[in-house]
Amino acid sequence: MKIHISIVFIFFFILGIAQSTDQKDTFVKDNFTKKEFYIPMRDGVKLFTAVYIPKDISNKNKYPFLMQRTCYSIAPYGENEYKTKLGPNQFLMKDKYIFVFQDVRGRYMSEGTFTNMTPQVDRKTKKDVDESTDTYDTIEWLLKNIKDNNGKAGQYGTSYPGFYTAAGILAQHPALAASSPQAPISDFWNDDFLHNGRFMLGYFRTFPVFGIQKVKPENKAWYMDTFVKQTSEDGLKFYRDMGTLKDGYEKYYKNNFFMTEIMNHPNYDEYWQKRNLLPHLKNVNHAVMTVGGWFDAEDLSGPLNIYKTIEKTSPKAKNTIVMGPFSHGAWAQEQGKHFHNQIYFGDSIATYYQKNVETKFFSHYLKGNAKEDAGLPEALMYDTGAKVWKEFTSYPPKNAEKISFYLTDGTLKKTAGQGFSEYYSDPNNPVLSSDNLKDFNGFTPKNYMSEDQRFAVGRPDVLIFTTDVLTDDITFAGEIMAKLNIASTSTDADFAVKLIDVYPEDFKPAEKKDGVIYGNYHQMVRSEIMPARFRNTKEKGEALVPDQKTAVNFRLQDVVHTFKKGHKIQIQISSTWWPLFAINPQKFMENPNFAAKEDYTKAFIKVYGDSSIEADVLK
């Protein structure tokens, strides 16, 4: 097991789960008393919970609760074993709260059965439970059993704990005053394992974490022996050797319940519909600060969609969104000079967020007057092109206008063109998603979100459309739509669209990494994939009519990015994006997840000149 131990710990560390082992750091033990409880839920299931209580708590010095619920373990276990870090950042830890950590149902020391992205239920009896009822019952128990609390509770979490936080918003407990879902999943069809229903093969190594049930209380990971072993530093070799998605499933994960669920549900059926949290986010009446990263390869759509949904449905909510130049959960760890992959964005960005935004949010709503506004911006968004924080009174900004860029004759123009561009797509020779072979051994994708895309230039199965050199800055701020008009000789196809910032040939960054050629760098700004089978409805796949012009429209997700004067804007389009995403066989199948090599179909694909990219552009 030499391979995955390190990968798993890196993954957990990013999520804020792994704790420092520096024995000199005794702040927590010196200032808190740890208690452990099995808290009963309304259906009788007991959830294991650790509570860190400030030692100076008293009737005259009361504290609020700040809680994280997680499927990733609340270790260390034992009342004499202390975490060395509490809460989402050191400033909140030193300000002191009653910190609460809980293993969710079916995980580690808690009772019950684990399910991925627990569906919300209609509560007709006491046995009807979900993550919001577990949140409610936990808060209620804490209020009654932990002395000298101030009657307020807050919750936070990143990634999967971010989902539990978002679902916990629906508890609507009167004591719940502040929630911060960070990098949360919102609709499982578009976060983490799927993008518009296309399976994200780059997640392949994660399935043991989510698809193996425990059979008894566990204080350590019980699934470690089921990880796929690394065979080479060349991570691409693993995927080449694996074969099709069907081959990989049958070789490694036939006994993994989660992978089986994904394989058997290729359409947006009841299984996925029940795992969409967004329709339930109504009548939110407390403060919510949703946090995400523009380079979060796992959960980019979740934060944006949760914020936008609450904004539409819950006028009483104090609703804030923060999007920084971060990868998944990277705002929790200060790195000094802040890079994502090879691109520098500034200094001490995580500390700025933690100290001036996150700490202010919880301190105000849990220790101050929660009826008043905390004074945070409605939307605090980092412009990844201008490399500055920007504040907006609404998001998407009201002063943005929709502008279309048409894909014609290799250029991006303001007017539609005639004719078409054509490429040849062969599933047996797919377009690579990266040229970093080591990255393919990763636990989850990360670097590709801002990676240099020059490696794809010149391939005959990649269409490229580029503007002239920009004579003025242009800022995209908000939503982006791909409006493609296509025709294929095959009965199915995927469309991967990349929005790229092409740097000047003489570009010299303020900070750089050794060995990187920044002149003419093709930085990915945003990207997304869309199976044509779902162009009309995602509930049921629909075949393409060969050689018939067809509209395929889909969102590329949001950006706040200034394309600087002297740069160029570029769009790349392909029909494979591997091994980041599973290959579409390009032959229509009721369940393409079980495609065999003999199903792979080569195709000539046209993109017509009246196709466009529509973006919100600041006036």
C-alpha positions in Angstrom: 0.0 0.0 0.0 2.9 2.4 -0.4 1.2 4.4 -3.1 -2.1 5.6 -1.9 -1.3 6.4 1.7 0.4 9.7 0.6 -2.3 10.5 -1.9 -5.1 9.9 0.6 -3.4 12.1 3.2 -2.9 14.9 0.7 -6.6 14.7 -0.2 -7.7 14.8 3.5 -5.3 17.6 4.3 -6.7 19.8 1.5 -10.2 19.2 3.0 -9.0 20.3 6.4 -9.3 16.9 7.9 -5.7 15.9 8.6 -4.3 17.5 11.7 -0.9 18.8 12.4 1.4 16.4 14.4 3.5 19.2 15.8 3.6 18.2 19.5 4.8 21.7 20.4 1.4 23.2 19.4 -0.5 22.8 22.7 -3.0 25.7 22.3 -6.0 23.4 21.9 -5.2 21.2 24.9 -4.3 24.2 27.0 -7.5 26.1 26.2 -10.2 23.5 25.6 -11.7 20.5 27.3 -12.6 17.7 25.0 -15.8 15.6 25.5 -17.2 12.8 23.3 -20.8 11.9 23.0 -23.2 9.6 21.1 -26.0 12.0 20.2 -29.3 10.3 19.5 -31.2 11.3 16.3 -35.0 11.2 16.1 -35.0 7.7 14.5 -32.8 6.3 17.3 -29.5 6.2 15.4 -26.6 7.7 17.4 -24.0 9.9 15.9 -20.5 10.1 17.4 -19.6 13.7 18.3 -16.5 15.4 19.8 -17.0 18.7 21.5 -14.1 21.1 22.4 -15.3 23.4 25.2 -13.3 26.6 26.1 -11.9 26.2 29.6 -12.8 29.8 30.5 -16.5 29.2 29.7 -18.9 30.3 32.4 -22.3 31.8 33.0 -20.7 35.2 32.5 -18.5 34.1 29.6 -20.7 32.2 27.2 -19.7 30.8 23.8 -21.5 29.9 20.6 -21.2 26.5 18.8 -19.3 26.2 15.6 -19.8 22.7 14.0 -18.5 20.6 11.2 -20.2 17.4 10.2 -18.1 15.1 8.0 -17.8 11.7 6.4 -14.0 11.9 6.6 -13.4 11.1 10.3 -13.2 13.4 13.3 -10.0 11.9 14.6 -8.2 11.7 16.9 -10.6 9.6 19.0 -10.5 9.5 22.8 -11.2 12.4 25.2 -7.5 12.6 26.0 -6.5 12.9 22.3 -6.7 16.4 21.0 -6.7 17.9 17.5 -4.0 20.6 17.2 -6.2 22.8 15.0 -9.9 23.7 15.5 -12.3 25.3 13.2 -11.8 26.6 9.7 -8.9 28.9 10.6 -6.4 29.9 13.4 -8.1 33.2 14.0 -11.4 31.6 14.9 -9.7 29.0 16.9 -7.9 31.6 19.0 -11.1 33.7 19.4 -12.6 30.5 20.9 -15.9 28.9 20.2 -17.5 25.6 21.3 -16.1 23.5 18.4 -18.2 20.5 17.5 -17.1 17.7 15.1 -19.5 14.9 14.1 -19.1 11.6 12.1 -22.2 11.5 9.8 -24.4 8.4 9.5 -22.6 5.2 8.6 -19.1 6.7 8.9 -16.3 5.9 11.3 -17.7 5.8 14.9 -21.3 6.8 14.1 -24.2 4.4 13.7 -26.5 4.0 10.7 -26.0 3.4 7.0 -24.0 5.7 4.7 -25.4 7.0 1.4 -23.7 9.4 -1.0 -25.3 12.8 -1.2 -28.1 11.9 1.2 -31.4 12.8 -0.5 -33.8 15.3 1.3 -37.0 13.6 2.4 -40.5 14.6 3.0 -40.8 14.3 6.8 -44.0 12.5 7.6 -42.9 10.4 10.5 -40.0 10.6 13.1 -38.2 7.9 11.1 -37.9 10.2 8.1 -34.4 11.6 8.4 -31.8 13.3 6.2 -28.8 15.5 6.8 -30.9 18.5 7.7 -32.8 16.6 10.5 -29.5 15.2 11.8 -28.2 18.8 11.9 -31.4 20.0 13.7 -31.3 17.1 16.3 -27.6 17.7 17.0 -28.0 21.4 17.6 -31.0 20.8 19.8 -29.0 18.3 21.9 -26.0 20.6 22.2 -28.1 23.5 23.4 -29.6 21.3 26.1 -26.5 19.4 27.2 -23.5 21.8 26.9 -23.7 24.4 29.7 -23.1 28.1 29.2 -23.6 28.2 25.5 -24.9 31.6 24.2 -27.8 30.0 22.3 -26.3 30.4 18.8 -24.9 27.8 16.4 -22.9 28.1 13.2 -21.7 25.4 10.8 -19.0 25.1 8.1 -17.3 22.5 6.0 -15.3 22.1 2.8 -16.1 19.7 0.0 -18.2 16.8 1.3 -18.5 18.6 4.6 -19.5 21.6 2.5 -22.5 19.5 1.3 -23.4 18.6 4.8 -23.3 22.3 5.7 -25.5 23.2 2.7 -28.0 20.5 3.6 -27.8 21.6 7.3 -29.1 25.0 6.2 -32.4 23.3 5.7 -32.6 22.3 9.4 -33.9 25.8 10.0 -33.2 25.5 13.7 -33.9 28.8 15.4 -30.4 28.8 17.0 -28.7 28.3 13.6 -27.4 31.8 12.8 -24.5 31.3 10.3 -23.7 28.7 7.7 -20.7 28.6 5.4 -20.8 25.8 2.8 -17.4 25.8 1.2 -16.7 23.9 -2.1 -20.1 22.2 -1.6 -21.7 19.7 -3.9 -25.2 21.1 -4.9 -26.4 18.9 -7.8 -24.5 15.6 -8.1 -25.2 15.6 -11.8 -22.8 18.5 -12.2 -20.3 18.3 -9.3 -17.4 16.0 -8.6 -18.0 12.7 -10.4 -20.2 13.9 -13.3 -20.2 17.0 -15.5 -23.5 17.3 -17.4 -23.8 13.5 -16.8 -20.4 12.7 -18.3 -18.3 10.5 -15.9 -15.2 12.2 -14.6 -12.6 9.4 -15.0 -10.0 11.5 -13.2 -11.9 10.5 -10.0 -11.4 6.8 -10.6 -9.0 6.2 -7.7 -11.4 7.8 -5.1 -14.1 5.2 -5.1 -12.9 3.1 -2.1 -13.5 6.1 0.1 -17.2 6.4 -0.9 -18.3 2.9 -2.0 -17.4 0.5 0.8 -19.7 0.2 3.8 -18.3 -0.4 7.3 -19.7 -3.2 9.4 -18.7 -1.9 12.9 -17.6 1.3 14.5 -14.2 2.3 13.0 -11.7 4.8 14.3 -9.5 4.3 11.2 -10.2 4.0 7.4 -11.6 0.5 6.8 -11.3 0.7 3.0 -7.6 1.1 2.5 -7.0 -2.3 1.0 -9.3 -1.6 -1.9 -7.3 1.2 -3.4 -5.9 0.7 -6.9 -2.2 0.4 -6.7 0.1 2.7 -8.7 2.2 0.9 -11.2 4.2 3.7 -12.8 5.1 7.3 -12.5 3.5 7.6 -15.9 -0.1 7.9 -14.8 -1.4 7.8 -18.3 -0.2 4.2 -18.7 -2.7 3.1 -16.0 -5.6 4.4 -18.1 -4.2 3.0 -21.3 -3.9 -0.4 -19.7 -7.3 -0.2 -18.1 -9.2 -0.1 -21.4 -12.8 1.1 -21.4 -14.8 2.4 -18.4 -16.6 -0.9 -18.4 -13.3 -2.8 -18.2 -12.1 -0.7 -15.3 -15.3 -1.1 -13.4 -15.3 -4.9 -13.8 -11.6 -5.2 -12.9 -11.6 -3.0 -9.8 -15.0 -2.0 -8.5 -17.6 -4.6 -9.1 -18.1 -4.7 -5.3 -18.1 -1.0 -4.9 -21.8 0.1 -4.3 -21.2 3.7 -5.4 -19.4 2.9 -8.6 -22.2 0.4 -9.4 -24.8 3.2 -8.8 -23.0 5.5 -11.2 -22.6 2.8 -13.9 -26.3 1.8 -13.7 -27.7 5.4 -13.9 -26.5 7.0 -17.1 -29.4 9.5 -17.3 -30.8 12.1 -15.0 -33.3 9.7 -13.4 -34.8 9.5 -9.9 -31.4 8.5 -8.4 -29.8 11.8 -9.5 -32.8 13.9 -9.1 -33.1 13.1 -5.5 -29.5 14.1 -5.1 -30.1 17.7 -6.3 -30.1 19.9 -3.2 -31.0 23.1 -5.1 -34.9 22.7 -5.3 -34.9 22.4 -1.5 -33.1 25.6 -0.7 -36.1 27.8 0.1 -37.1 30.2 2.9 -33.5 30.4 4.2 -33.6 33.0 7.0 -30.1 33.1 8.5 -26.7 34.2 7.3 -25.1 32.1 4.6 -21.6 32.7 3.1 -20.8 30.3 0.3 -17.1 29.9 -0.6 -15.5 28.5 -3.7 -12.4 28.5 -5.9 -12.2 29.5 -9.5 -9.8 26.6 -10.1 -11.7 24.0 -8.1 -11.6 21.0 -10.3 -14.1 19.2 -8.1 -16.8 21.5 -7.0 -17.0 24.7 -9.0 -20.6 24.7 -9.9 -21.8 23.9 -6.3 -20.9 27.3 -4.7 -22.2 29.3 -7.6 -25.5 27.5 -7.8 -26.2 27.5 -4.1 -25.6 31.2 -3.9 -27.8 32.0 -6.9 -30.6 29.7 -5.7 -30.7 31.2 -2.2 -30.6 34.7 -3.8 -33.7 33.8 -5.8 -35.7 31.9 -3.2 -34.8 33.5 0.1 -34.9 37.3 0.3 -34.6 37.2 4.1 -31.2 35.4 4.0 -28.1 37.4 4.4 -26.5 35.8 1.4 -22.8 36.2 0.5 -20.5 34.5 -2.0 -16.7 34.4 -2.1 -14.8 33.1 -5.1 -11.0 33.2 -5.0 -8.1 32.0 -7.1 -8.0 28.7 -5.3 -8.0 25.0 -6.1 -10.3 22.7 -4.0 -10.2 24.0 -0.4 -6.9 25.8 -0.9 -8.2 28.8 1.1 -7.7 26.8 4.3 -3.9 26.7 3.8 -1.7 29.8 3.5 1.1 29.2 0.9 2.7 32.7 0.9 3.2 33.4 -2.7 0.0 32.0 -4.1 0.2 30.0 -7.3 -2.3 27.8 -8.9 -0.3 25.3 -10.9 2.2 27.6 -12.8 0.2 30.9 -12.4 0.9 33.4 -9.7 -2.0 35.4 -8.2 -0.5 37.3 -5.3 0.7 37.0 -1.7 -1.1 35.8 1.4 -4.4 35.4 -0.3 -5.7 32.7 2.0 -4.8 34.7 5.1 -6.6 37.7 3.7 -9.8 35.6 3.2 -9.5 33.9 6.6 -8.8 37.0 8.7 -11.0 39.6 6.9 -13.9 37.6 5.6 -14.4 34.2 7.2 -13.5 35.2 10.8 -15.6 38.4 10.4 -18.6 36.4 9.2 -18.7 33.9 12.1 -17.7 36.4 14.8 -20.5 38.8 13.8 -23.3 36.4 13.4 -22.4 34.1 16.4 -21.0 36.7 18.9 -22.6 39.9 17.7 -26.0 41.1 16.6 -27.1 38.6 14.0 -30.1 40.8 13.1 -27.7 43.3 11.6 -25.6 42.8 8.5 -22.0 41.9 9.0 -20.8 44.5 6.4 -19.4 41.9 4.0 -19.7 42.4 0.2 -22.6 40.7 -1.4 -20.1 39.1 -3.8 -16.4 39.1 -3.2 -14.9 37.8 -6.4 -11.2 37.5 -7.4 -10.5 38.6 -11.0 -8.2 35.9 -12.2 -6.9 38.0 -15.1 -6.4 41.4 -13.4 -5.4 39.5 -10.2 -7.3 41.7 -7.8 -10.3 41.2 -5.5 -13.5 42.8 -6.8 -16.7 43.6 -4.8 -20.1 43.4 -6.4 -23.5 44.5 -5.0 -25.1 41.7 -7.0 -23.9 38.7 -8.9 -23.8 38.3 -11.8 -23.1 42.0 -11.9 -26.0 44.1 -13.1 -23.7 46.3 -15.2 -22.7 43.3 -17.3 -24.1 42.8 -20.8 -24.2 39.6 -22.8 -21.9 39.6 -25.8 -21.6 36.8 -28.3 -18.3 35.7 -29.9 -18.9 33.6 -33.1 -16.8 30.6 -34.1 -15.9 31.1 -37.7 -12.8 30.3 -39.9 -10.5 29.9 -36.9 -11.4 33.3 -35.4 -13.7 34.7 -32.7 -15.8 37.5 -34.2 -18.7 39.6 -33.2 -20.8 38.5 -36.2 -21.8 35.0 -37.4 -19.9 33.4 -40.2 -20.9 31.2 -43.1 -19.9 27.6 -43.6 -18.3 25.4 -41.0 -15.1 24.1 -39.4 -14.6 20.3 -39.3 -12.5 17.8 -37.3 -12.1 14.1 -37.2 -12.8 12.5 -33.8 -11.5 9.0 -33.0 -12.3 7.5 -29.6 -9.3 5.2 -29.9 -7.0 8.2 -30.2 -8.5 10.7 -27.7 -7.3 14.2 -27.1 -5.4 14.3 -23.8 -6.6 16.5 -21.0 -3.0 17.3 -19.8 0.6 16.7 -20.7 1.5 16.2 -17.1 1.8 12.4 -16.9 2.4 12.3 -13.1 -0.8 14.2 -12.5 -2.8 11.3 -13.8 -1.8 9.3 -10.7 -3.5 11.8 -8.6 -6.4 11.2 -6.3 -8.5 13.9 -7.9 -7.8 16.4 -10.7 -6.3 19.7 -9.7 -3.9 21.5 -12.0 -5.7 21.3 -15.3 -8.0 24.1 -14.4 -5.3 26.7 -15.3 -3.0 24.6 -17.3 -1.1 25.7 -20.4 -3.1 24.3 -23.4 -0.4 24.6 -26.0 -0.1 20.8 -26.0 -3.5 20.5 -27.8 -2.7 23.1 -30.5 -2.1 21.5 -33.9 -4.1 18.3 -33.3 -6.5 17.6 -36.2 -9.2 16.7 -33.7 -9.1 20.0 -31.9 -10.8 23.1 -33.4 -9.2 26.5 -32.4 -10.8 29.9 -32.7 -8.8 33.0 -31.6 -9.4 36.8 -31.5 -7.0 39.3 -32.8 -4.6 40.9 -30.2 -6.8 42.8 -27.8 -6.4 46.6 -28.0 -8.3 47.1 -24.7 -9.0 45.1 -21.5 -12.2 43.1 -21.6 -13.7 41.6 -18.4 -15.9 38.5 -18.4 -17.9 38.6 -15.2 -20.7 36.1 -14.8 -22.1 33.2 -16.8 -20.8 31.8 -20.1 -22.9 29.8 -22.6 -21.7 27.6 -25.4 -24.2 27.8 -28.2 -23.0 25.2 -30.7 -24.5 24.3 -34.0 -23.0 20.9 -35.0 -23.4 18.0 -37.3 -21.7 14.6 -36.9 -21.5 11.5 -39.1 -22.0 9.5 -35.8 -25.1 9.1 -33.6 -23.5 10.5 -30.5 -20.7 12.8 -29.5 -19.3 14.9 -26.6 -18.3 18.5 -26.9 -15.5 19.8 -24.7 -15.1 23.6 -24.8 -12.2 25.5 -23.3 -12.0 29.3 -22.8 -8.3 30.3 -23.0 -6.3 33.4 -22.3 -3.3 33.6 -24.7 -0.5 35.6 -23.3 1.7 37.9 -25.4 4.9 36.3 -26.8 7.1 38.6 -24.6 5.1 38.1 -21.4 7.1 38.2 -18.2 5.2 37.4 -15.0 5.8 39.1 -11.6 6.6 35.7 -10.1 7.3 32.5 -12.0 8.2 28.9 -11.7 11.5 27.5 -13.0 11.4 26.0 -16.4 8.0 27.4 -17.5 7.8 29.4 -20.8 5.3 32.1 -20.1 5.5 33.8 -23.5 2.5 32.7 -25.6 1.2 30.7 -22.6 -2.3 29.4 -23.3 -3.9 29.6 -19.8 -7.2 27.7 -19.4 -9.7 30.1 -17.9 -12.8 27.9 -18.0 -13.9 24.6 -19.5 -16.8 22.2 -19.6 -18.0 19.1 -21.4 -21.5 18.3 -22.8 -22.8 15.0 -24.1 -24.9 15.7 -27.2 -27.3 13.0 -26.1 -28.6 15.4 -23.4 -29.0 18.4 -25.6 -32.8 18.4 -25.3 -33.4 16.7 -22.0 -31.1 15.1 -19.5 -33.7 12.6 -18.3 -33.2 10.5 -21.4 -30.5 10.2 -24.0 -31.4 11.1 -27.6 -29.3 10.0 -30.6 -28.0 12.4 -33.1 -29.3 12.2 -36.7 -26.1 11.7 -38.8 -25.1 14.8 -40.8 -28.1 16.8 -39.6 -27.4 20.3 -38.2 -28.2 20.3 -34.5 -28.0 22.8 -31.7 -26.1 21.8 -28.6 -26.3 24.5 -25.9 -24.7 24.4 -22.4 -23.2 26.4 -19.7 -19.4 26.7 -19.3 -19.9 27.9 -15.7 -18.9 31.4 -14.5 -15.7 33.4 -14.5 -14.5 36.8 -13.4 -11.5 37.2 -15.6 -10.0 40.2 -17.4 -8.4 39.5 -20.7 -5.7 42.1 -20.7 -4.7 44.4 -23.6 -2.1 42.6 -25.7 -3.6 39.2 -24.9 -5.9 37.1 -27.1 -9.1 35.2 -26.3 -9.2 31.6 -27.6 -11.7 28.8 -27.8 -10.7 25.1 -28.2 -13.3 22.4 -29.1 -12.8 18.7 -29.1 -15.0 15.6 -28.6 -12.6 13.7 -26.3 -10.9 15.0 -23.2 -9.2 12.0 -21.7 -8.4 10.6 -19.2 -10.1 13.5 -17.3 -13.4 12.3 -18.7 -14.6 8.9 -19.8 -14.7 8.4 -23.6 -18.0 8.7 -25.5 -18.1 5.8 -27.9 -19.7 8.1 -30.5 -22.3 5.4 -31.2 -25.6 6.1 -29.4 -26.2 3.5 -26.6 -28.8 3.4 -23.9 -26.0 3.1 -21.4 -22.7 4.3 -22.8 -21.0 3.5 -19.5 -20.9 -0.1 -20.6 -19.5 0.6 -24.1 -16.9 -1.9 -25.3 -14.0 -1.1 -27.7 -16.0 -2.5 -30.6 -18.6 0.2 -30.0 -16.1 3.0 -30.5 -17.1 4.9 -33.7 -14.9 7.4 -35.6 -16.7 10.5 -36.8 -16.3 13.7 -38.9 -17.8 16.5 -36.8 -18.7 20.0 -38.1 -19.1 23.2 -36.0 -21.0 25.8 -38.0 -20.0 29.5 -38.2 -23.2 30.6 -36.5 -22.0 28.8 -33.3 -21.1 31.2 -30.5 -19.8 31.7 -27.0 -22.1 34.1 -25.0 -20.5 35.8 -22.0 -21.4 38.4 -19.4 -19.0 41.2 -20.1 -18.6 44.3 -17.8 -19.5 47.5 -19.5 
